Amino acid sequence: MSVASIVRPYGDTTGDGRVQVSFTLPVPSVSADDRAVAEGAALQLAGKMGLSPAMVVHTKPVGPDFTFFIVYGRVSHLVDLSAVTVPEREFDVLSPAEVNLRIRTALGRELVVVGATIGTDAHTVGIDAILNVKGHAGEKGLEYYREIRVVNLGAQVPVEVLVRRAADERADAVLVSQVVTQRDAHLTNARELAAAFRAAPEFAGAARRPLLVVGGPRFDPAEAASLGVDKIFGRGTTPGEVASYLAHALAPADAR
């Protein structure tokens, strides 16, 4: 282990171990007396988290019964960069031309993608960034690809509607974005999605279930199998990564 692989947090000066954390406690802070108790509680928590010394640098009431804090302090922990593991991507990122060629060669037809947000999630920024031609992070979305046909159903689509539409469109892949994560709603919705496609009579017998792909900022890509889906994309995913994965999974290079 080299010395260079060991680092500590940086705040004011190199290696000072200073960090800033924020959290909410179910304590009031409207009055001066309440505020003093609330900040004492925040410092107690900071101490148990290993911040010493610690100071409360911001306090804000959240309604009459909750308080939001920002605490600044020093930790003694070190980070070993040599112990960091980064999962390897199982596919190469291809250019749009390469994706189109793979699909045309392997499938001999357009690859059909149906996308939506499900449940009560009304946030379409994520799904639109991947599907719409304008794309995201300087990359064109899947609508830009000549060999991909995109059906974007928008927001708050009931799972049963998504299943029927996927069957009607003969979808090769279903893409679902989930941004709302309160009480792990994104995990619950992903499991419901997988269960609905498993039980759907439209995909019984010889009918092939479409590839199920979910994404969102709070998903862990390692949870795909436990949620019953084929692939999970986390925050920072680009349209090119999704297109390359679809080509890898549905139009392998050695298919003729």
LINWO-V988988 format. One record per pair of residues at least 12 apart in sequence whose ideal C-beta (glycine too) atoms are under 10 Angstrom apart, sorted by the first residue. I is the first residue (numbers start at 0). J is the second residue. D is the distance in Angstrom with one decimal. If there is no record, write none. Layout:
I:J:D ; I:J:D
This chain:
0:79:7.1 ; 0:80:9.6 ; 0:81:5.7 ; 0:82:8.8 ; 1:80:9.3 ; 1:81:7.5 ; 3:80:8.1 ; 3:81:9.4 ; 4:78:8.9 ; 4:79:6.1 ; 4:80:4.5 ; 4:81:4.3 ; 4:82:8.3 ; 4:83:9.2 ; 5:77:5.4 ; 5:78:7.2 ; 5:79:5.9 ; 5:80:7.4 ; 5:81:8.5 ; 6:77:7.2 ; 6:78:5.0 ; 6:79:8.4 ; 6:80:6.4 ; 7:73:9.7 ; 7:74:7.9 ; 7:75:8.3 ; 7:76:7.3 ; 7:77:5.4 ; 7:78:6.8 ; 8:73:8.4 ; 8:74:6.3 ; 8:76:8.0 ; 8:77:9.3 ; 8:78:7.9 ; 10:71:7.6 ; 10:72:9.1 ; 10:73:7.7 ; 10:74:9.9 ; 11:71:9.8 ; 14:77:9.9 ; 15:73:6.8 ; 16:50:9.4 ; 16:51:9.9 ; 16:72:8.8 ; 16:73:4.6 ; 16:74:5.2 ; 16:75:6.4 ; 16:76:7.7 ; 16:77:8.9 ; 17:50:9.3 ; 17:71:6.8 ; 17:72:7.1 ; 17:73:5.4 ; 17:74:8.0 ; 18:48:9.4 ; 18:49:9.5 ; 18:50:7.1 ; 18:53:9.6 ; 18:70:9.0 ; 18:71:7.6 ; 18:72:6.7 ; 18:73:7.6 ; 18:74:5.6 ; 18:76:9.3 ; 19:50:9.7 ; 19:56:7.7 ; 19:57:9.6 ; 19:69:6.4 ; 19:70:7.2 ; 19:71:5.1 ; 19:72:8.2 ; 20:41:9.8 ; 20:44:9.3 ; 20:45:7.3 ; 20:48:7.1 ; 20:50:7.4 ; 20:53:9.1 ; 20:68:8.5 ; 20:69:7.4 ; 20:70:5.5 ; 20:71:8.2 ; 20:72:8.0 ; 20:74:9.7 ; 21:56:9.9 ; 21:57:8.0 ; 21:67:7.0 ; 21:68:6.6 ; 21:69:4.8 ; 21:70:7.5 ; 22:41:7.7 ; 22:44:7.2 ; 22:45:9.0 ; 22:48:9.2 ; 22:66:9.6 ; 22:67:7.7 ; 22:68:6.0 ; 22:69:8.7 ; 22:70:7.8 ; 23:41:9.8 ; 23:59:9.5 ; 23:61:6.2 ; 23:65:5.7 ; 23:66:6.8 ; 23:67:4.9 ; 23:68:7.4 ; 24:37:6.8 ; 24:38:9.9 ; 24:40:5.7 ; 24:41:6.4 ; 24:43:9.8 ; 24:44:7.2 ; 24:61:9.6 ; 24:65:7.1 ; 24:66:5.7 ; 24:67:8.4 ; 24:68:7.0 ; 25:40:9.7 ; 25:61:9.5 ; 25:64:6.3 ; 25:65:5.6 ; 25:66:8.4 ; 26:38:9.5 ; 26:39:9.5 ; 26:40:5.6 ; 26:41:8.6 ; 26:60:9.8 ; 26:64:7.7 ; 26:65:7.3 ; 26:66:5.6 ; 26:68:9.8 ; 27:60:7.1 ; 27:61:9.7 ; 27:62:8.7 ; 27:63:5.9 ; 27:64:5.5 ; 27:65:7.6 ; 27:66:6.9 ; 28:40:9.6 ; 28:41:9.5 ; 28:58:5.9 ; 28:59:8.0 ; 28:60:5.0 ; 28:61:8.9 ; 28:63:9.5 ; 28:64:9.6 ; 28:65:8.5 ; 28:66:4.1 ; 28:67:9.1 ; 28:68:9.0 ; 29:60:5.5 ; 29:62:9.2 ; 29:63:6.2 ; 29:64:9.3 ; 29:66:9.1 ; 30:60:9.8 ; 33:60:8.7 ; 33:63:9.6 ; 33:66:8.4 ; 34:55:9.8 ; 34:58:6.3 ; 34:60:8.4 ; 34:66:7.9 ; 36:66:9.8 ; 37:55:8.8 ; 37:58:6.7 ; 37:60:8.6 ; 37:65:9.5 ; 37:66:4.7 ; 37:67:10.0 ; 37:68:7.8 ; 38:54:9.4 ; 38:55:4.7 ; 38:58:5.9 ; 38:66:8.4 ; 38:68:7.4 ; 38:70:9.3 ; 39:55:9.1 ; 40:55:9.9 ; 40:66:8.5 ; 40:68:8.9 ; 41:53:8.5 ; 41:54:9.8 ; 41:55:5.3 ; 41:58:7.6 ; 41:66:7.7 ; 41:67:9.7 ; 41:68:4.3 ; 41:69:9.2 ; 41:70:5.9 ; 42:54:7.8 ; 42:55:6.3 ; 42:68:9.1 ; 42:70:7.3 ; 42:72:9.0 ; 44:68:8.5 ; 44:70:8.1 ; 45:68:8.6 ; 45:70:4.7 ; 45:71:9.0 ; 45:72:5.8 ; 46:70:9.9 ; 46:72:8.6 ; 48:70:8.6 ; 48:72:8.5 ; 48:74:8.2 ; 49:72:8.6 ; 49:73:9.2 ; 49:74:5.3 ; 49:75:7.0 ; 49:76:6.8 ; 50:70:6.6 ; 50:71:8.2 ; 50:72:3.2 ; 50:73:6.6 ; 50:74:6.0 ; 50:75:9.6 ; 51:72:6.6 ; 51:73:6.5 ; 51:74:8.1 ; 51:75:7.9 ; 52:71:9.5 ; 52:72:6.1 ; 52:73:6.5 ; 53:70:5.5 ; 53:71:7.0 ; 53:72:3.2 ; 53:73:7.7 ; 53:74:9.5 ; 54:69:9.9 ; 54:70:7.0 ; 54:71:5.6 ; 54:72:6.6 ; 55:68:5.8 ; 55:69:7.5 ; 55:70:5.5 ; 55:71:8.1 ; 55:72:9.6 ; 56:68:8.6 ; 56:69:5.3 ; 56:70:6.9 ; 56:71:4.9 ; 56:72:9.6 ; 57:69:3.8 ; 57:70:8.4 ; 57:71:9.1 ; 58:70:9.7 ; 86:220:6.9 ; 86:221:7.2 ; 88:220:9.9 ; 88:240:8.0 ; 88:243:8.8 ; 88:244:8.7 ; 88:247:9.5 ; 89:230:9.6 ; 89:244:8.5 ; 89:247:7.3 ; 89:248:9.4 ; 90:240:8.7 ; 90:243:5.7 ; 90:244:5.7 ; 90:245:9.5 ; 90:246:7.8 ; 90:247:3.6 ; 90:248:7.9 ; 90:251:9.9 ; 91:243:6.6 ; 91:246:9.3 ; 91:247:7.6 ; 91:252:9.3 ; 92:237:8.5 ; 92:239:5.8 ; 92:240:6.0 ; 92:242:8.8 ; 92:243:4.8 ; 92:244:9.0 ; 92:247:9.8 ; 93:239:7.5 ; 93:240:9.7 ; 93:242:7.3 ; 93:243:4.6 ; 93:244:9.7 ; 93:246:6.1 ; 93:247:8.4 ; 93:252:9.6 ; 94:239:7.8 ; 94:242:9.5 ; 94:243:9.0 ; 95:138:8.7 ; 95:139:6.8 ; 95:141:9.6 ; 95:143:6.4 ; 95:144:5.6 ; 95:145:8.2 ; 95:146:9.4 ; 95:147:9.4 ; 95:238:9.2 ; 95:239:7.6 ; 95:242:7.1 ; 95:243:9.8 ; 96:144:9.4 ; 96:145:9.1 ; 97:242:9.5 ; 97:243:8.3 ; 97:246:7.7 ; 97:252:9.4 ; 98:110:8.9 ; 98:141:9.2 ; 98:144:5.9 ; 98:145:9.4 ; 98:146:7.3 ; 98:147:7.7 ; 98:239:8.2 ; 98:241:10.0 ; 98:242:4.8 ; 98:243:6.4 ; 98:244:9.9 ; 98:245:7.7 ; 98:246:4.7 ; 98:247:9.5 ; 98:250:8.2 ; 99:143:9.9 ; 99:144:5.8 ; 99:145:5.2 ; 99:146:4.4 ; 99:147:8.0 ; 99:242:9.2 ; 99:246:8.8 ; 99:250:9.8 ; 100:145:10.0 ; 100:146:8.2 ; 100:246:9.0 ; 100:250:9.1 ; 100:252:9.5 ; 101:146:8.3 ; 101:242:9.8 ; 101:243:9.1 ; 101:245:9.3 ; 101:246:4.4 ; 101:247:8.3 ; 101:249:9.0 ; 101:250:4.5 ; 101:251:7.8 ; 101:252:6.2 ; 101:254:8.4 ; 102:144:7.9 ; 102:145:8.8 ; 102:146:3.9 ; 102:147:7.0 ; 102:171:9.3 ; 102:242:9.3 ; 102:245:8.2 ; 102:246:6.2 ; 102:249:7.7 ; 102:250:4.6 ; 103:145:8.4 ; 103:146:5.3 ; 103:250:8.4 ; 104:146:9.7 ; 104:250:7.3 ; 104:251:9.8 ; 104:252:8.3 ; 104:253:10.0 ; 104:254:7.2 ; 104:255:6.9 ; 105:146:9.9 ; 105:246:8.2 ; 105:249:7.6 ; 105:250:3.6 ; 105:251:6.3 ; 105:252:7.8 ; 105:253:8.6 ; 105:254:3.8 ; 105:255:7.4 ; 106:146:7.8 ; 106:171:8.0 ; 106:246:9.8 ; 106:249:7.2 ; 106:250:5.5 ; 106:254:8.0 ; 107:146:10.0 ; 107:250:9.9 ; 107:254:9.9 ; 107:255:9.8 ; 108:146:8.3 ; 108:148:9.3 ; 108:169:9.7 ; 108:171:9.5 ; 109:144:9.2 ; 109:145:8.4 ; 109:146:5.7 ; 109:147:6.5 ; 109:148:4.5 ; 109:149:9.7 ; 109:171:8.8 ; 110:141:9.1 ; 110:144:8.3 ; 110:146:6.1 ; 110:147:5.1 ; 110:148:7.2 ; 110:149:9.7 ; 110:170:9.4 ; 110:171:5.0 ; 110:172:7.3 ; 110:210:9.9 ; 110:242:9.3 ; 110:245:6.3 ; 110:246:8.0 ; 110:249:6.1 ; 110:250:6.7 ; 111:147:7.8 ; 111:148:5.0 ; 111:149:8.2 ; 111:150:7.2 ; 111:165:8.8 ; 111:168:5.5 ; 111:169:5.9 ; 111:170:5.0 ; 111:171:5.1 ; 111:172:7.6 ; 111:173:9.8 ; 111:209:8.3 ; 111:249:9.9 ; 112:129:9.2 ; 112:130:7.3 ; 112:141:5.9 ; 112:142:9.4 ; 112:144:9.4 ; 112:147:6.0 ; 112:148:7.1 ; 112:149:5.2 ; 112:150:7.0 ; 112:151:8.8 ; 112:165:9.8 ; 112:168:9.0 ; 112:170:6.8 ; 112:171:6.8 ; 112:172:5.0 ; 112:173:7.7 ; 112:174:6.0 ; 112:209:8.8 ; 112:210:9.1 ; 112:212:8.8 ; 112:241:8.9 ; 112:242:9.3 ; 112:245:7.1 ; 112:249:9.8 ; 113:130:9.7 ; 113:148:9.5 ; 113:149:8.1 ; 113:150:4.6 ; 113:151:8.1 ; 113:152:6.7 ; 113:156:9.6 ; 113:161:7.1 ; 113:162:9.8 ; 113:164:5.9 ; 113:165:5.0 ; 113:166:9.7 ; 113:167:9.2 ; 113:168:5.6 ; 113:169:9.7 ; 113:170:4.4 ; 113:171:9.0 ; 113:172:7.5 ; 113:173:5.2 ; 113:174:7.3 ; 113:175:9.4 ; 113:209:7.5 ; 114:126:5.1 ; 114:127:8.8 ; 114:129:7.2 ; 114:130:4.9 ; 114:131:9.8 ; 114:140:9.9 ; 114:141:8.2 ; 114:149:6.8 ; 114:150:7.1 ; 114:151:5.1 ; 114:152:6.7 ; 114:153:8.9 ; 114:156:9.4 ; 114:161:9.3 ; 114:170:9.5 ; 114:172:8.8 ; 114:173:7.3 ; 114:174:4.1 ; 114:175:7.2 ; 114:176:7.4 ; 114:212:9.0 ; 114:214:10.0 ; 114:241:9.9 ; 115:130:9.6 ; 115:150:8.9 ; 115:151:7.3 ; 115:152:3.9 ; 115:153:6.5 ; 115:154:7.4 ; 115:155:8.6 ; 115:156:4.1 ; 115:157:9.5 ; 115:158:9.3 ; 115:160:8.5 ; 115:161:5.5 ; 115:164:8.3 ; 115:165:9.6 ; 115:173:8.0 ; 115:174:7.8 ; 115:175:6.1 ; 115:176:7.9 ; 115:192:9.8 ; 116:152:8.6 ; 116:153:7.4 ; 116:154:4.8 ; 116:155:6.6 ; 116:156:6.8 ; 116:161:9.9 ; 116:174:9.9 ; 116:175:6.8 ; 116:176:5.2 ; 116:177:6.6 ; 116:178:7.5 ; 116:179:8.6 ; 116:188:8.9 ; 116:215:9.2 ; 117:152:9.2 ; 117:154:8.8 ; 117:155:7.5 ; 117:156:5.4 ; 117:157:7.3 ; 117:158:5.6 ; 117:160:9.0 ; 117:161:6.3 ; 117:173:10.0 ; 117:175:5.7 ; 117:176:8.8 ; 117:177:7.3 ; 117:184:10.0 ; 117:185:9.7 ; 117:188:5.3 ; 117:189:8.8 ; 117:191:7.8 ; 117:192:6.4 ; 117:195:9.5 ; 117:213:9.3 ; 118:154:9.7 ; 118:155:7.1 ; 118:156:8.6 ; 118:157:8.4 ; 118:158:7.8 ; 118:175:9.5 ; 118:177:7.6 ; 118:179:7.4 ; 118:184:6.4 ; 118:185:8.6 ; 118:187:7.9 ; 118:188:4.5 ; 118:189:9.8 ; 118:191:7.8 ; 118:192:9.2 ; 119:154:9.3 ; 119:155:6.2 ; 119:179:6.7 ; 119:181:9.8 ; 119:184:7.5 ; 119:188:8.9 ; 120:154:6.7 ; 120:155:6.6 ; 120:156:9.3 ; 120:175:9.1 ; 120:176:7.7 ; 120:177:5.6 ; 120:178:6.0 ; 120:179:4.5 ; 120:180:9.3 ; 120:184:7.4 ; 120:185:7.9 ; 120:188:7.3 ; 120:215:8.8 ; 121:153:9.2 ; 121:154:4.6 ; 121:155:5.5 ; 121:178:8.8 ; 121:179:8.0 ; 122:154:7.0 ; 122:155:9.7 ; 122:176:7.4 ; 122:177:8.4 ; 122:178:3.9 ; 122:179:6.7 ; 122:215:9.0 ; 123:151:8.4 ; 123:152:9.9 ; 123:153:6.1 ; 123:154:4.9 ; 123:155:9.4 ; 123:176:7.6 ; 123:178:9.0 ; 124:176:8.3 ; 124:178:7.4 ; 125:174:9.7 ; 125:175:9.6 ; 125:176:3.8 ; 125:177:8.0 ; 125:178:5.9 ; 125:214:6.4 ; 125:215:6.3 ; 125:216:8.0 ; 125:232:9.4 ; 125:234:9.2 ; 125:236:8.7 ; 126:140:9.7 ; 126:151:6.8 ; 126:152:8.9 ; 126:153:8.1 ; 126:154:8.2 ; 126:174:6.7 ; 126:175:7.6 ; 126:176:3.9 ; 126:177:9.4 ; 126:178:9.3 ; 126:214:8.2 ; 126:215:9.7 ; 127:140:7.6 ; 127:151:7.3 ; 127:153:8.9 ; 127:154:9.7 ; 127:176:8.5 ; 128:140:6.9 ; 128:176:8.6 ; 128:214:9.8 ; 128:236:8.7 ; 128:237:8.5 ; 128:238:7.2 ; 128:241:9.9 ; 129:141:6.4 ; 129:142:9.8 ; 129:149:9.4 ; 129:151:9.5 ; 129:174:6.6 ; 129:176:7.4 ; 129:212:9.4 ; 129:214:7.3 ; 129:232:8.3 ; 129:236:7.3 ; 129:237:8.2 ; 129:238:5.2 ; 129:239:9.9 ; 129:240:9.1 ; 129:241:5.4 ; 129:242:8.8 ; 130:142:6.2 ; 130:143:9.9 ; 130:147:9.4 ; 130:149:5.2 ; 130:150:8.9 ; 130:151:4.9 ; 130:152:10.0 ; 130:174:7.1 ; 130:176:9.2 ; 130:238:7.9 ; 130:241:8.9 ; 131:143:9.0 ; 131:149:8.4 ; 131:151:7.3 ; 131:238:8.9 ; 132:144:9.4 ; 132:149:8.8 ; 132:238:9.5 ; 133:238:9.8 ; 134:237:7.9 ; 134:238:4.9 ; 134:239:8.6 ; 135:235:9.7 ; 135:236:8.5 ; 135:237:6.2 ; 135:238:6.1 ; 135:239:9.6 ; 136:235:8.1 ; 136:236:9.2 ; 136:237:5.1 ; 136:238:8.2 ; 136:239:8.9 ; 137:237:8.4 ; 137:238:9.9 ; 137:239:9.6 ; 138:237:5.0 ; 138:238:4.8 ; 138:239:4.9 ; 138:240:8.8 ; 138:241:9.8 ; 138:242:8.9 ; 139:238:6.4 ; 139:239:8.4 ; 139:242:9.3 ; 140:237:9.6 ; 140:238:4.7 ; 140:239:9.6 ; 140:241:8.9 ; 140:242:8.8 ; 141:172:9.7 ; 141:174:8.3 ; 141:238:6.0 ; 141:239:9.7 ; 141:241:6.9 ; 141:242:5.9 ; 141:245:8.1 ; 142:238:9.2 ; 143:238:7.9 ; 143:242:9.0 ; 144:238:8.8 ; 144:239:9.9 ; 144:242:6.0 ; 144:245:9.3 ; 144:246:9.4 ; 146:242:9.8 ; 146:246:9.1 ; 146:250:8.6 ; 147:171:9.1 ; 147:172:9.3 ; 147:242:7.1 ; 147:245:7.5 ; 147:246:9.3 ; 148:168:8.1 ; 148:169:9.9 ; 148:170:9.4 ; 148:171:9.3 ; 149:174:9.0 ; 150:164:7.0 ; 150:165:8.7 ; 150:167:9.3 ; 150:168:5.4 ; 150:170:7.5 ; 150:173:9.7 ; 151:174:9.1 ; 152:164:6.3 ; 152:165:9.6 ; 152:168:9.9 ; 152:173:9.8 ; 152:175:9.9 ; 154:176:9.2 ; 154:178:10.0 ; 156:175:8.7 ; 157:195:9.6 ; 158:175:9.1 ; 158:188:7.8 ; 158:191:5.6 ; 158:192:5.7 ; 158:193:9.8 ; 158:194:8.7 ; 158:195:4.7 ; 158:196:8.7 ; 158:199:9.8 ; 159:191:10.0 ; 159:195:6.5 ; 159:199:8.6 ; 161:173:6.7 ; 161:175:7.6 ; 161:192:7.5 ; 161:195:7.8 ; 161:196:8.8 ; 162:192:8.7 ; 162:195:5.3 ; 162:196:6.1 ; 162:198:8.9 ; 162:199:4.8 ; 162:200:9.6 ; 162:201:6.6 ; 162:202:8.1 ; 162:208:9.8 ; 162:209:9.6 ; 163:199:8.3 ; 163:201:7.0 ; 165:196:7.8 ; 165:199:8.5 ; 165:201:7.8 ; 165:202:8.4 ; 165:208:8.9 ; 165:209:5.5 ; 165:211:9.5 ; 166:196:9.7 ; 166:199:7.2 ; 166:200:9.1 ; 166:201:3.6 ; 166:202:6.9 ; 166:206:7.9 ; 166:208:9.9 ; 166:209:8.8 ; 167:201:8.6 ; 168:209:9.2 ; 169:206:9.6 ; 169:207:9.6 ; 169:209:8.6 ; 170:208:9.5 ; 170:209:4.4 ; 170:210:8.6 ; 171:207:8.7 ; 171:209:5.8 ; 171:210:6.5 ; 171:245:7.6 ; 171:248:9.2 ; 171:249:5.4 ; 171:250:9.0 ; 172:209:5.4 ; 172:210:4.1 ; 172:211:7.8 ; 172:212:6.0 ; 172:229:8.5 ; 172:230:9.1 ; 172:241:9.1 ; 172:244:9.1 ; 172:245:5.6 ; 172:248:7.9 ; 172:249:6.7 ; 173:192:7.8 ; 173:196:7.6 ; 173:208:9.0 ; 173:209:5.0 ; 173:210:7.1 ; 173:211:5.5 ; 173:212:6.9 ; 173:213:9.0 ; 173:228:9.2 ; 173:229:9.5 ; 174:209:9.7 ; 174:210:8.9 ; 174:211:8.7 ; 174:212:4.9 ; 174:213:7.7 ; 174:214:7.3 ; 174:230:9.5 ; 174:232:8.9 ; 174:241:7.2 ; 174:245:8.9 ; 175:188:7.7 ; 175:189:7.4 ; 175:192:6.0 ; 175:211:7.6 ; 175:212:7.2 ; 175:213:4.8 ; 175:214:7.5 ; 175:215:8.7 ; 175:228:8.4 ; 176:212:9.6 ; 176:213:7.5 ; 176:214:5.4 ; 176:215:5.8 ; 176:216:9.8 ; 176:218:9.8 ; 176:232:9.1 ; 176:236:9.9 ; 177:189:6.9 ; 177:192:9.4 ; 177:213:6.4 ; 177:214:7.5 ; 177:215:4.2 ; 177:216:9.0 ; 177:217:8.0 ; 177:218:7.3 ; 178:214:9.6 ; 178:215:5.6 ; 178:216:6.8 ; 178:217:8.3 ; 179:215:8.7 ; 179:217:9.3 ; 180:215:7.3 ; 180:216:7.8 ; 180:217:4.4 ; 180:218:8.9 ; 183:217:8.5 ; 184:217:9.7 ; 185:213:7.9 ; 185:214:9.7 ; 185:215:5.5 ; 185:216:9.1 ; 185:217:5.9 ; 185:218:6.5 ; 185:226:9.5 ; 186:213:9.7 ; 186:217:8.7 ; 186:218:8.2 ; 186:219:9.5 ; 186:222:7.7 ; 186:225:9.1 ; 186:226:6.6 ; 187:226:9.7 ; 188:213:8.4 ; 188:215:9.7 ; 188:226:9.6 ; 189:211:8.5 ; 189:213:5.0 ; 189:215:9.0 ; 189:218:7.8 ; 189:222:8.4 ; 189:223:9.1 ; 189:225:9.6 ; 189:226:4.5 ; 189:227:7.5 ; 189:228:6.0 ; 189:231:8.1 ; 190:225:8.8 ; 190:226:5.6 ; 190:227:6.2 ; 190:228:8.8 ; 191:226:10.0 ; 191:227:9.5 ; 192:211:6.5 ; 192:213:7.1 ; 192:226:8.5 ; 192:227:7.9 ; 192:228:7.0 ; 193:208:9.6 ; 193:211:6.2 ; 193:213:9.0 ; 193:223:9.8 ; 193:226:6.3 ; 193:227:3.0 ; 193:228:5.4 ; 193:229:9.1 ; 194:227:6.8 ; 195:211:10.0 ; 196:208:5.4 ; 196:209:7.4 ; 196:211:6.3 ; 196:227:8.5 ; 196:228:9.1 ; 197:211:9.8 ; 197:227:7.2 ; 208:229:9.2 ; 209:229:9.1 ; 209:249:9.2 ; 210:228:8.8 ; 210:229:5.0 ; 210:230:7.3 ; 210:244:8.9 ; 210:245:7.2 ; 210:248:5.8 ; 210:249:6.4 ; 211:223:9.0 ; 211:226:9.0 ; 211:227:7.6 ; 211:228:4.2 ; 211:229:5.1 ; 211:230:7.7 ; 211:231:9.8 ; 212:228:6.9 ; 212:229:6.3 ; 212:230:4.7 ; 212:231:7.7 ; 212:232:6.9 ; 212:241:7.2 ; 212:244:7.4 ; 212:245:7.9 ; 212:248:8.9 ; 213:226:7.3 ; 213:227:10.0 ; 213:228:5.3 ; 213:229:9.0 ; 213:230:7.7 ; 213:231:5.6 ; 213:232:7.6 ; 214:230:8.6 ; 214:231:6.7 ; 214:232:3.8 ; 214:233:7.1 ; 214:234:8.7 ; 214:236:5.9 ; 214:240:10.0 ; 214:241:7.9 ; 215:231:8.5 ; 215:232:8.1 ; 215:233:7.5 ; 215:234:7.7 ; 215:236:9.4 ; 216:233:6.9 ; 216:234:4.1 ; 216:235:8.6 ; 216:236:9.7 ; 217:233:8.2 ; 217:234:8.2 ; 218:231:4.8 ; 218:232:7.4 ; 218:233:5.5 ; 218:234:8.5 ; 218:236:9.9 ; 219:231:7.1 ; 219:233:7.2 ; 220:232:6.9 ; 220:233:5.5 ; 220:236:9.5 ; 221:233:9.9 ; 229:244:9.3 ; 229:248:7.1 ; 230:244:6.1 ; 230:245:9.2 ; 230:247:9.9 ; 230:248:7.4 ; 232:244:7.9
